[in-house]
Amino acid sequence: MPDQNHQPSEEEITLLLGRSGLTVSPEQLERCRAMVARLEAAARRLRENLKRNDEPAGVFLMRGHNP
């Protein structure tokens, strides 16, 4: 199971940015690091194993379709 409290290190972010061909200032690097941490937290909150009829897919009914 992945570490639920993982905070990306400066080295990890620099490596990923370098692989994408980007060079950033130290201020931009810190902003990227904070953003990655927020994205990882958001991804952990997503439910897994959603079925087709689960929310939000089940919110809107298609015309002519009666479940």
C-alpha positions in Angstrom: 0.0 0.0 0.0 1.4 3.4 -0.9 2.4 5.8 1.8 -0.6 8.0 2.6 1.5 10.8 3.9 4.0 11.1 1.2 5.3 14.6 0.6 7.3 14.9 -2.6 10.9 15.9 -2.1 12.5 18.8 -3.9 14.7 16.2 -5.7 11.6 14.2 -6.9 10.0 17.3 -8.3 13.2 18.5 -9.9 13.6 15.1 -11.5 10.1 15.1 -12.9 10.4 18.6 -14.2 13.7 17.8 -15.8 12.3 14.8 -17.6 9.6 17.1 -19.0 12.3 19.5 -20.2 11.3 22.3 -17.9 13.6 24.5 -15.9 12.1 26.5 -13.0 13.2 29.0 -10.5 13.3 28.0 -6.8 10.0 29.8 -6.2 8.4 27.9 -9.0 9.8 24.7 -7.7 8.3 25.2 -4.3 4.9 26.0 -5.9 5.2 22.8 -8.0 6.0 20.8 -4.9 3.0 22.2 -3.0 0.7 21.5 -6.0 1.9 17.9 -6.3 1.2 17.4 -2.6 -2.3 18.7 -3.1 -2.9 16.6 -6.2 -1.7 13.5 -4.4 -4.0 14.2 -1.5 -7.0 14.7 -3.9 -6.2 11.5 -5.7 -6.3 9.6 -2.3 -9.7 11.0 -1.7 -11.2 9.6 -4.9 -13.2 6.5 -4.5 -12.1 3.3 -6.2 -14.1 0.6 -7.8 -16.9 2.8 -9.0 -19.7 1.1 -10.9 -21.4 2.6 -13.9 -24.6 3.5 -11.9 -22.6 5.1 -9.0 -22.5 8.8 -8.5 -21.8 11.0 -10.4 -22.5 8.9 -13.5 -26.0 8.1 -12.1 -27.0 11.7 -11.6 -28.3 12.4 -15.1 -30.6 10.1 -16.9 -30.3 9.7 -20.6 -33.4 10.3 -22.7 -35.2 7.1 -23.5 -33.2 5.2 -20.9 -35.0 3.8 -17.8 -32.7 2.0 -15.4 
